Structures are given as structure tokens and as C-alpha cells.
Amino acid sequence: MPNEIENISKIRDILFGNNMNEYEKRFDQLEEKLAQSLAENKTETDKKIAALDSYLKKEFRMLNEKLIEEEESRIKSDKKLLMDIESLEESLKKFKQATSENFSENHQQLMELSNSTNEQINALNKALQARLETTANQLQTNKVERSSLAMMLTDLAYKIAGENEIESAEGQEQ
């Protein structure tokens, strides 16, 4: 096999001559430059990828911390809201109970006041009826006296009228 490679090299030298060696050197140089350039690019790309990876990890860590903070904040807010709701429910229960008790007390007071007022009205009604009867009786008594007074005044009027007639008759006789 090494003989074959030498044979191929000899044939190539005969066909292409010295130019082939120069081409090979150039290709080797280009290959080295390409390999060096690839290595530099790979190193630079690795650095950039590492920097990007570090940046992304840092950003993800910060975002995760923010999410955790927000979640904790929301949990605290939810707990506070639940406590506020429970407090309001308790206040509403107390208010409802107090209102119910006040309503019952007010209803009882209103019923007592109504009964008391009815009793007072009945008492006033009886008193007024008694007074009315007394006044009616007094008026009847006063009427009798007035009728007696009227009869007396009538008698007096007749007497005066009779005396005037007598005096007129005497005055006419003279």
C-alpha cells in the first residue's frame, strides 16, 4: 500500500509537476487557516453561548423570584380578603340579630303603647260620656228652672200688661 501511494505521487508529479506541490501547500495552509478560524469561531461562539446561557439563567431566576413574590402577595391578599369577608359576615350577623331584637323590642313597645293608648281612649270616652250625662242632667234641671222663669216672666208680663190696662182705663175715665 505505501508503494501505491508513492506511485500515485510520482504519476501526479509527472502530470502536474511542481504546481501540484504548491497547490498542496496552499491547500494545507488554507486548511490550517480554516481550522484555526473554525477554532476561533467555536471559542467565540462558546463564549457567547455561555454568556447568553448565564444571562437567561439570571433572567429566569429573577422572573421566578418575582412570580414567587407575586404568588405570596396574592396568597396574603386572598387571606386578608377572606378575613375581611368573615369579619363582614360576622358584623352582618350581629347587625341582623341586633335589628331583629330591636324590632322585637320596638314591636313589643308599640303593642304596649297601643294598648295603653286604647285604655286611655276608653277611659276618656267613659269620662266624656259621664260628663255629657251630667251636663245633660244639668241642662234638664236648668231648663226646668228656665221654664219656671219663663212662666214667672209671663205672669209678670200679664200683670204689667194688666196694670197698664187699668191705668189706661183710669186715665181714660178721668
PyMOL CGO cylinders between C-alpha atoms (Angstrom):
from pymol import cmd
from pymol.cgo import CYLINDER

trace = [
    CYLINDER, 0.00, 0.00, 0.00, 2.77, 2.53, 0.70, 0.3, 1, 1, 1, 1, 1, 1,
    CYLINDER, 2.77, 2.53, 0.70, 4.14, 1.66, -2.76, 0.3, 1, 1, 1, 1, 1, 1,
    CYLINDER, 4.14, 1.66, -2.76, 0.91, 2.53, -4.37, 0.3, 1, 1, 1, 1, 1, 1,
    CYLINDER, 0.91, 2.53, -4.37, 0.80, 5.95, -2.69, 0.3, 1, 1, 1, 1, 1, 1,
    CYLINDER, 0.80, 5.95, -2.69, 4.34, 6.66, -3.88, 0.3, 1, 1, 1, 1, 1, 1,
    CYLINDER, 4.34, 6.66, -3.88, 3.37, 5.58, -7.35, 0.3, 1, 1, 1, 1, 1, 1,
    CYLINDER, 3.37, 5.58, -7.35, 0.41, 7.86, -7.32, 0.3, 1, 1, 1, 1, 1, 1,
    CYLINDER, 0.41, 7.86, -7.32, 2.60, 10.74, -6.14, 0.3, 1, 1, 1, 1, 1, 1,
    CYLINDER, 2.60, 10.74, -6.14, 5.09, 10.07, -8.94, 0.3, 1, 1, 1, 1, 1, 1,
    CYLINDER, 5.09, 10.07, -8.94, 2.33, 10.00, -11.53, 0.3, 1, 1, 1, 1, 1, 1,
    CYLINDER, 2.33, 10.00, -11.53, 0.93, 13.22, -10.20, 0.3, 1, 1, 1, 1, 1, 1,
    CYLINDER, 0.93, 13.22, -10.20, 4.34, 14.85, -10.24, 0.3, 1, 1, 1, 1, 1, 1,
    CYLINDER, 4.34, 14.85, -10.24, 4.78, 13.83, -13.84, 0.3, 1, 1, 1, 1, 1, 1,
    CYLINDER, 4.78, 13.83, -13.84, 1.35, 15.10, -14.86, 0.3, 1, 1, 1, 1, 1, 1,
    CYLINDER, 1.35, 15.10, -14.86, 1.17, 18.29, -12.87, 0.3, 1, 1, 1, 1, 1, 1,
    CYLINDER, 1.17, 18.29, -12.87, 4.73, 18.91, -11.98, 0.3, 1, 1, 1, 1, 1, 1,
    CYLINDER, 4.73, 18.91, -11.98, 5.82, 21.31, -9.27, 0.3, 1, 1, 1, 1, 1, 1,
    CYLINDER, 5.82, 21.31, -9.27, 2.49, 23.14, -9.34, 0.3, 1, 1, 1, 1, 1, 1,
    CYLINDER, 2.49, 23.14, -9.34, 0.87, 20.29, -7.55, 0.3, 1, 1, 1, 1, 1, 1,
    CYLINDER, 0.87, 20.29, -7.55, 3.18, 20.59, -4.60, 0.3, 1, 1, 1, 1, 1, 1,
    CYLINDER, 3.18, 20.59, -4.60, 2.38, 24.27, -4.41, 0.3, 1, 1, 1, 1, 1, 1,
    CYLINDER, 2.38, 24.27, -4.41, -1.30, 23.53, -4.58, 0.3, 1, 1, 1, 1, 1, 1,
    CYLINDER, -1.30, 23.53, -4.58, -0.93, 21.04, -1.81, 0.3, 1, 1, 1, 1, 1, 1,
    CYLINDER, -0.93, 21.04, -1.81, 0.96, 23.56, 0.31, 0.3, 1, 1, 1, 1, 1, 1,
    CYLINDER, 0.96, 23.56, 0.31, -1.70, 26.15, -0.36, 0.3, 1, 1, 1, 1, 1, 1,
    CYLINDER, -1.70, 26.15, -0.36, -4.44, 23.69, 0.44, 0.3, 1, 1, 1, 1, 1, 1,
    CYLINDER, -4.44, 23.69, 0.44, -2.62, 22.74, 3.64, 0.3, 1, 1, 1, 1, 1, 1,
    CYLINDER, -2.62, 22.74, 3.64, -2.25, 26.42, 4.56, 0.3, 1, 1, 1, 1, 1, 1,
    CYLINDER, -2.25, 26.42, 4.56, -5.90, 27.07, 3.76, 0.3, 1, 1, 1, 1, 1, 1,
    CYLINDER, -5.90, 27.07, 3.76, -6.85, 24.04, 5.73, 0.3, 1, 1, 1, 1, 1, 1,
    CYLINDER, -6.85, 24.04, 5.73, -4.84, 25.26, 8.70, 0.3, 1, 1, 1, 1, 1, 1,
    CYLINDER, -4.84, 25.26, 8.70, -6.33, 28.75, 8.43, 0.3, 1, 1, 1, 1, 1, 1,
    CYLINDER, -6.33, 28.75, 8.43, -9.80, 27.28, 8.14, 0.3, 1, 1, 1, 1, 1, 1,
    CYLINDER, -9.80, 27.28, 8.14, -9.19, 25.02, 11.14, 0.3, 1, 1, 1, 1, 1, 1,
    CYLINDER, -9.19, 25.02, 11.14, -7.79, 27.97, 13.13, 0.3, 1, 1, 1, 1, 1, 1,
    CYLINDER, -7.79, 27.97, 13.13, -10.71, 30.20, 12.07, 0.3, 1, 1, 1, 1, 1, 1,
    CYLINDER, -10.71, 30.20, 12.07, -13.20, 27.46, 12.99, 0.3, 1, 1, 1, 1, 1, 1,
    CYLINDER, -13.20, 27.46, 12.99, -11.50, 27.00, 16.34, 0.3, 1, 1, 1, 1, 1, 1,
    CYLINDER, -11.50, 27.00, 16.34, -11.65, 30.79, 16.98, 0.3, 1, 1, 1, 1, 1, 1,
    CYLINDER, -11.65, 30.79, 16.98, -15.29, 30.91, 15.89, 0.3, 1, 1, 1, 1, 1, 1,
    CYLINDER, -15.29, 30.91, 15.89, -16.07, 27.92, 18.06, 0.3, 1, 1, 1, 1, 1, 1,
    CYLINDER, -16.07, 27.92, 18.06, -14.37, 29.54, 21.05, 0.3, 1, 1, 1, 1, 1, 1,
    CYLINDER, -14.37, 29.54, 21.05, -16.12, 32.85, 20.43, 0.3, 1, 1, 1, 1, 1, 1,
    CYLINDER, -16.12, 32.85, 20.43, -19.46, 31.10, 19.89, 0.3, 1, 1, 1, 1, 1, 1,
    CYLINDER, -19.46, 31.10, 19.89, -18.96, 29.06, 23.06, 0.3, 1, 1, 1, 1, 1, 1,
    CYLINDER, -18.96, 29.06, 23.06, -18.23, 32.28, 24.98, 0.3, 1, 1, 1, 1, 1, 1,
    CYLINDER, -18.23, 32.28, 24.98, -21.33, 33.96, 23.55, 0.3, 1, 1, 1, 1, 1, 1,
    CYLINDER, -21.33, 33.96, 23.55, -23.49, 30.90, 24.24, 0.3, 1, 1, 1, 1, 1, 1,
    CYLINDER, -23.49, 30.90, 24.24, -22.11, 30.70, 27.79, 0.3, 1, 1, 1, 1, 1, 1,
    CYLINDER, -22.11, 30.70, 27.79, -22.81, 34.42, 28.30, 0.3, 1, 1, 1, 1, 1, 1,
    CYLINDER, -22.81, 34.42, 28.30, -26.32, 34.04, 26.84, 0.3, 1, 1, 1, 1, 1, 1,
    CYLINDER, -26.32, 34.04, 26.84, -26.90, 30.96, 28.98, 0.3, 1, 1, 1, 1, 1, 1,
    CYLINDER, -26.90, 30.96, 28.98, -25.76, 32.84, 32.06, 0.3, 1, 1, 1, 1, 1, 1,
    CYLINDER, -25.76, 32.84, 32.06, -27.95, 35.84, 31.16, 0.3, 1, 1, 1, 1, 1, 1,
    CYLINDER, -27.95, 35.84, 31.16, -31.00, 33.62, 30.51, 0.3, 1, 1, 1, 1, 1, 1,
    CYLINDER, -31.00, 33.62, 30.51, -30.48, 31.72, 33.77, 0.3, 1, 1, 1, 1, 1, 1,
    CYLINDER, -30.48, 31.72, 33.77, -30.20, 35.02, 35.62, 0.3, 1, 1, 1, 1, 1, 1,
    CYLINDER, -30.20, 35.02, 35.62, -33.37, 36.36, 33.94, 0.3, 1, 1, 1, 1, 1, 1,
    CYLINDER, -33.37, 36.36, 33.94, -35.27, 33.12, 34.61, 0.3, 1, 1, 1, 1, 1, 1,
    CYLINDER, -35.27, 33.12, 34.61, -34.14, 33.22, 38.24, 0.3, 1, 1, 1, 1, 1, 1,
    CYLINDER, -34.14, 33.22, 38.24, -35.33, 36.84, 38.57, 0.3, 1, 1, 1, 1, 1, 1,
    CYLINDER, -35.33, 36.84, 38.57, -38.65, 36.06, 36.87, 0.3, 1, 1, 1, 1, 1, 1,
    CYLINDER, -38.65, 36.06, 36.87, -39.11, 33.02, 39.09, 0.3, 1, 1, 1, 1, 1, 1,
    CYLINDER, -39.11, 33.02, 39.09, -38.41, 35.14, 42.19, 0.3, 1, 1, 1, 1, 1, 1,
    CYLINDER, -38.41, 35.14, 42.19, -40.91, 37.75, 41.00, 0.3, 1, 1, 1, 1, 1, 1,
    CYLINDER, -40.91, 37.75, 41.00, -43.51, 35.06, 40.36, 0.3, 1, 1, 1, 1, 1, 1,
    CYLINDER, -43.51, 35.06, 40.36, -42.94, 33.61, 43.82, 0.3, 1, 1, 1, 1, 1, 1,
    CYLINDER, -42.94, 33.61, 43.82, -43.22, 37.10, 45.38, 0.3, 1, 1, 1, 1, 1, 1,
    CYLINDER, -43.22, 37.10, 45.38, -46.42, 37.81, 43.46, 0.3, 1, 1, 1, 1, 1, 1,
    CYLINDER, -46.42, 37.81, 43.46, -47.86, 34.44, 44.39, 0.3, 1, 1, 1, 1, 1, 1,
    CYLINDER, -47.86, 34.44, 44.39, -47.04, 35.05, 48.08, 0.3, 1, 1, 1, 1, 1, 1,
    CYLINDER, -47.04, 35.05, 48.08, -48.51, 38.55, 47.81, 0.3, 1, 1, 1, 1, 1, 1,
    CYLINDER, -48.51, 38.55, 47.81, -51.69, 37.19, 46.25, 0.3, 1, 1, 1, 1, 1, 1,
    CYLINDER, -51.69, 37.19, 46.25, -51.95, 34.49, 48.88, 0.3, 1, 1, 1, 1, 1, 1,
    CYLINDER, -51.95, 34.49, 48.88, -51.61, 37.15, 51.61, 0.3, 1, 1, 1, 1, 1, 1,
    CYLINDER, -51.61, 37.15, 51.61, -54.19, 39.32, 49.83, 0.3, 1, 1, 1, 1, 1, 1,
    CYLINDER, -54.19, 39.32, 49.83, -56.54, 36.37, 49.48, 0.3, 1, 1, 1, 1, 1, 1,
    CYLINDER, -56.54, 36.37, 49.48, -56.16, 35.55, 53.18, 0.3, 1, 1, 1, 1, 1, 1,
    CYLINDER, -56.16, 35.55, 53.18, -56.79, 39.19, 54.09, 0.3, 1, 1, 1, 1, 1, 1,
    CYLINDER, -56.79, 39.19, 54.09, -59.84, 39.30, 51.84, 0.3, 1, 1, 1, 1, 1, 1,
    CYLINDER, -59.84, 39.30, 51.84, -61.17, 36.10, 53.39, 0.3, 1, 1, 1, 1, 1, 1,
    CYLINDER, -61.17, 36.10, 53.39, -60.65, 37.54, 56.86, 0.3, 1, 1, 1, 1, 1, 1,
    CYLINDER, -60.65, 37.54, 56.86, -62.39, 40.77, 55.80, 0.3, 1, 1, 1, 1, 1, 1,
    CYLINDER, -62.39, 40.77, 55.80, -65.28, 38.79, 54.33, 0.3, 1, 1, 1, 1, 1, 1,
    CYLINDER, -65.28, 38.79, 54.33, -65.59, 36.71, 57.50, 0.3, 1, 1, 1, 1, 1, 1,
    CYLINDER, -65.59, 36.71, 57.50, -65.48, 39.89, 59.58, 0.3, 1, 1, 1, 1, 1, 1,
    CYLINDER, -65.48, 39.89, 59.58, -68.18, 41.46, 57.42, 0.3, 1, 1, 1, 1, 1, 1,
    CYLINDER, -68.18, 41.46, 57.42, -70.31, 38.32, 57.66, 0.3, 1, 1, 1, 1, 1, 1,
    CYLINDER, -70.31, 38.32, 57.66, -69.95, 38.36, 61.44, 0.3, 1, 1, 1, 1, 1, 1,
    CYLINDER, -69.95, 38.36, 61.44, -70.82, 42.06, 61.53, 0.3, 1, 1, 1, 1, 1, 1,
    CYLINDER, -70.82, 42.06, 61.53, -73.86, 41.43, 59.34, 0.3, 1, 1, 1, 1, 1, 1,
    CYLINDER, -73.86, 41.43, 59.34, -74.97, 38.58, 61.61, 0.3, 1, 1, 1, 1, 1, 1,
    CYLINDER, -74.97, 38.58, 61.61, -74.62, 40.82, 64.67, 0.3, 1, 1, 1, 1, 1, 1,
    CYLINDER, -74.62, 40.82, 64.67, -76.41, 43.65, 62.89, 0.3, 1, 1, 1, 1, 1, 1,
    CYLINDER, -76.41, 43.65, 62.89, -79.21, 41.31, 61.82, 0.3, 1, 1, 1, 1, 1, 1,
    CYLINDER, -79.21, 41.31, 61.82, -79.54, 39.95, 65.34, 0.3, 1, 1, 1, 1, 1, 1,
    CYLINDER, -79.54, 39.95, 65.34, -79.48, 43.45, 66.88, 0.3, 1, 1, 1, 1, 1, 1,
    CYLINDER, -79.48, 43.45, 66.88, -82.00, 44.67, 64.31, 0.3, 1, 1, 1, 1, 1, 1,
    CYLINDER, -82.00, 44.67, 64.31, -84.22, 41.67, 64.99, 0.3, 1, 1, 1, 1, 1, 1,
    CYLINDER, -84.22, 41.67, 64.99, -84.00, 42.24, 68.74, 0.3, 1, 1, 1, 1, 1, 1,
    CYLINDER, -84.00, 42.24, 68.74, -84.66, 45.97, 68.31, 0.3, 1, 1, 1, 1, 1, 1,
    CYLINDER, -84.66, 45.97, 68.31, -87.58, 45.19, 66.04, 0.3, 1, 1, 1, 1, 1, 1,
    CYLINDER, -87.58, 45.19, 66.04, -88.99, 42.77, 68.61, 0.3, 1, 1, 1, 1, 1, 1,
    CYLINDER, -88.99, 42.77, 68.61, -88.48, 45.30, 71.40, 0.3, 1, 1, 1, 1, 1, 1,
    CYLINDER, -88.48, 45.30, 71.40, -89.97, 48.10, 69.31, 0.3, 1, 1, 1, 1, 1, 1,
    CYLINDER, -89.97, 48.10, 69.31, -92.88, 45.88, 68.33, 0.3, 1, 1, 1, 1, 1, 1,
    CYLINDER, -92.88, 45.88, 68.33, -93.48, 45.00, 71.99, 0.3, 1, 1, 1, 1, 1, 1,
    CYLINDER, -93.48, 45.00, 71.99, -93.22, 48.67, 73.00, 0.3, 1, 1, 1, 1, 1, 1,
    CYLINDER, -93.22, 48.67, 73.00, -95.57, 49.62, 70.18, 0.3, 1, 1, 1, 1, 1, 1,
    CYLINDER, -95.57, 49.62, 70.18, -98.09, 47.00, 71.29, 0.3, 1, 1, 1, 1, 1, 1,
    CYLINDER, -98.09, 47.00, 71.29, -97.84, 48.19, 74.91, 0.3, 1, 1, 1, 1, 1, 1,
    CYLINDER, -97.84, 48.19, 74.91, -98.20, 51.81, 73.79, 0.3, 1, 1, 1, 1, 1, 1,
    CYLINDER, -98.20, 51.81, 73.79, -101.16, 50.85, 71.61, 0.3, 1, 1, 1, 1, 1, 1,
    CYLINDER, -101.16, 50.85, 71.61, -102.84, 49.01, 74.49, 0.3, 1, 1, 1, 1, 1, 1,
    CYLINDER, -102.84, 49.01, 74.49, -102.11, 51.91, 76.86, 0.3, 1, 1, 1, 1, 1, 1,
    CYLINDER, -102.11, 51.91, 76.86, -103.47, 54.40, 74.34, 0.3, 1, 1, 1, 1, 1, 1,
    CYLINDER, -103.47, 54.40, 74.34, -106.60, 52.28, 73.83, 0.3, 1, 1, 1, 1, 1, 1,
    CYLINDER, -106.60, 52.28, 73.83, -107.13, 52.13, 77.59, 0.3, 1, 1, 1, 1, 1, 1,
    CYLINDER, -107.13, 52.13, 77.59, -106.67, 55.90, 77.87, 0.3, 1, 1, 1, 1, 1, 1,
    CYLINDER, -106.67, 55.90, 77.87, -109.10, 56.47, 75.00, 0.3, 1, 1, 1, 1, 1, 1,
    CYLINDER, -109.10, 56.47, 75.00, -111.66, 54.17, 76.63, 0.3, 1, 1, 1, 1, 1, 1,
    CYLINDER, -111.66, 54.17, 76.63, -111.19, 55.93, 79.98, 0.3, 1, 1, 1, 1, 1, 1,
    CYLINDER, -111.19, 55.93, 79.98, -111.54, 59.34, 78.29, 0.3, 1, 1, 1, 1, 1, 1,
    CYLINDER, -111.54, 59.34, 78.29, -114.60, 58.09, 76.42, 0.3, 1, 1, 1, 1, 1, 1,
    CYLINDER, -114.60, 58.09, 76.42, -116.23, 56.92, 79.67, 0.3, 1, 1, 1, 1, 1, 1,
    CYLINDER, -116.23, 56.92, 79.67, -115.29, 60.18, 81.39, 0.3, 1, 1, 1, 1, 1, 1,
    CYLINDER, -115.29, 60.18, 81.39, -116.68, 62.20, 78.49, 0.3, 1, 1, 1, 1, 1, 1,
    CYLINDER, -116.68, 62.20, 78.49, -119.90, 60.15, 78.49, 0.3, 1, 1, 1, 1, 1, 1,
    CYLINDER, -119.90, 60.15, 78.49, -120.28, 60.66, 82.23, 0.3, 1, 1, 1, 1, 1, 1,
    CYLINDER, -120.28, 60.66, 82.23, -119.63, 64.37, 81.87, 0.3, 1, 1, 1, 1, 1, 1,
    CYLINDER, -119.63, 64.37, 81.87, -122.04, 64.54, 78.96, 0.3, 1, 1, 1, 1, 1, 1,
    CYLINDER, -122.04, 64.54, 78.96, -124.72, 62.83, 81.03, 0.3, 1, 1, 1, 1, 1, 1,
    CYLINDER, -124.72, 62.83, 81.03, -124.02, 65.19, 83.94, 0.3, 1, 1, 1, 1, 1, 1,
    CYLINDER, -124.02, 65.19, 83.94, -124.19, 68.17, 81.64, 0.3, 1, 1, 1, 1, 1, 1,
    CYLINDER, -124.19, 68.17, 81.64, -127.39, 66.87, 80.07, 0.3, 1, 1, 1, 1, 1, 1,
    CYLINDER, -127.39, 66.87, 80.07, -128.92, 66.41, 83.50, 0.3, 1, 1, 1, 1, 1, 1,
    CYLINDER, -128.92, 66.41, 83.50, -127.84, 69.90, 84.49, 0.3, 1, 1, 1, 1, 1, 1,
    CYLINDER, -127.84, 69.90, 84.49, -129.33, 71.26, 81.30, 0.3, 1, 1, 1, 1, 1, 1,
    CYLINDER, -129.33, 71.26, 81.30, -132.59, 69.46, 82.06, 0.3, 1, 1, 1, 1, 1, 1,
    CYLINDER, -132.59, 69.46, 82.06, -132.56, 70.96, 85.50, 0.3, 1, 1, 1, 1, 1, 1,
    CYLINDER, -132.56, 70.96, 85.50, -131.71, 74.37, 84.11, 0.3, 1, 1, 1, 1, 1, 1,
    CYLINDER, -131.71, 74.37, 84.11, -134.46, 74.01, 81.54, 0.3, 1, 1, 1, 1, 1, 1,
    CYLINDER, -134.46, 74.01, 81.54, -136.97, 73.43, 84.24, 0.3, 1, 1, 1, 1, 1, 1,
    CYLINDER, -136.97, 73.43, 84.24, -135.76, 76.47, 86.01, 0.3, 1, 1, 1, 1, 1, 1,
    CYLINDER, -135.76, 76.47, 86.01, -135.87, 78.40, 82.77, 0.3, 1, 1, 1, 1, 1, 1,
    CYLINDER, -135.87, 78.40, 82.77, -139.38, 77.26, 82.08, 0.3, 1, 1, 1, 1, 1, 1,
    CYLINDER, -139.38, 77.26, 82.08, -140.33, 78.31, 85.60, 0.3, 1, 1, 1, 1, 1, 1,
    CYLINDER, -140.33, 78.31, 85.60, -138.58, 81.60, 84.95, 0.3, 1, 1, 1, 1, 1, 1,
    CYLINDER, -138.58, 81.60, 84.95, -140.42, 81.91, 81.68, 0.3, 1, 1, 1, 1, 1, 1,
    CYLINDER, -140.42, 81.91, 81.68, -143.77, 81.29, 83.37, 0.3, 1, 1, 1, 1, 1, 1,
    CYLINDER, -143.77, 81.29, 83.37, -142.95, 83.78, 86.03, 0.3, 1, 1, 1, 1, 1, 1,
    CYLINDER, -142.95, 83.78, 86.03, -141.91, 86.35, 83.44, 0.3, 1, 1, 1, 1, 1, 1,
    CYLINDER, -141.91, 86.35, 83.44, -145.08, 85.67, 81.50, 0.3, 1, 1, 1, 1, 1, 1,
    CYLINDER, -145.08, 85.67, 81.50, -147.16, 86.14, 84.63, 0.3, 1, 1, 1, 1, 1, 1,
    CYLINDER, -147.16, 86.14, 84.63, -145.24, 89.29, 85.34, 0.3, 1, 1, 1, 1, 1, 1,
    CYLINDER, -145.24, 89.29, 85.34, -145.84, 90.44, 81.80, 0.3, 1, 1, 1, 1, 1, 1,
    CYLINDER, -145.84, 90.44, 81.80, -149.56, 89.79, 82.22, 0.3, 1, 1, 1, 1, 1, 1,
    CYLINDER, -149.56, 89.79, 82.22, -149.60, 91.62, 85.49, 0.3, 1, 1, 1, 1, 1, 1,
    CYLINDER, -149.60, 91.62, 85.49, -147.72, 94.56, 83.97, 0.3, 1, 1, 1, 1, 1, 1,
    CYLINDER, -147.72, 94.56, 83.97, -149.94, 94.48, 80.96, 0.3, 1, 1, 1, 1, 1, 1,
    CYLINDER, -149.94, 94.48, 80.96, -152.98, 94.28, 83.25, 0.3, 1, 1, 1, 1, 1, 1,
    CYLINDER, -152.98, 94.28, 83.25, -151.82, 97.25, 85.31, 0.3, 1, 1, 1, 1, 1, 1,
    CYLINDER, -151.82, 97.25, 85.31, -151.16, 99.23, 82.18, 0.3, 1, 1, 1, 1, 1, 1,
    CYLINDER, -151.16, 99.23, 82.18, -154.66, 98.47, 81.03, 0.3, 1, 1, 1, 1, 1, 1,
    CYLINDER, -154.66, 98.47, 81.03, -156.03, 99.52, 84.37, 0.3, 1, 1, 1, 1, 1, 1,
    CYLINDER, -156.03, 99.52, 84.37, -154.02, 102.72, 84.34, 0.3, 1, 1, 1, 1, 1, 1,
    CYLINDER, -154.02, 102.72, 84.34, -155.07, 103.38, 80.76, 0.3, 1, 1, 1, 1, 1, 1,
    CYLINDER, -155.07, 103.38, 80.76, -158.67, 102.78, 81.70, 0.3, 1, 1, 1, 1, 1, 1,
    CYLINDER, -158.67, 102.78, 81.70, -158.31, 105.10, 84.67, 0.3, 1, 1, 1, 1, 1, 1,
    CYLINDER, -158.31, 105.10, 84.67, -156.62, 107.66, 82.55, 0.3, 1, 1, 1, 1, 1, 1,
    CYLINDER, -156.62, 107.66, 82.55, -159.43, 107.45, 80.08, 0.3, 1, 1, 1, 1, 1, 1,
    CYLINDER, -159.43, 107.45, 80.08, -162.01, 107.82, 82.77, 0.3, 1, 1, 1, 1, 1, 1,
    CYLINDER, -162.01, 107.82, 82.77, -160.64, 110.97, 84.17, 0.3, 1, 1, 1, 1, 1, 1,
]
cmd.load_cgo(trace, "trace")
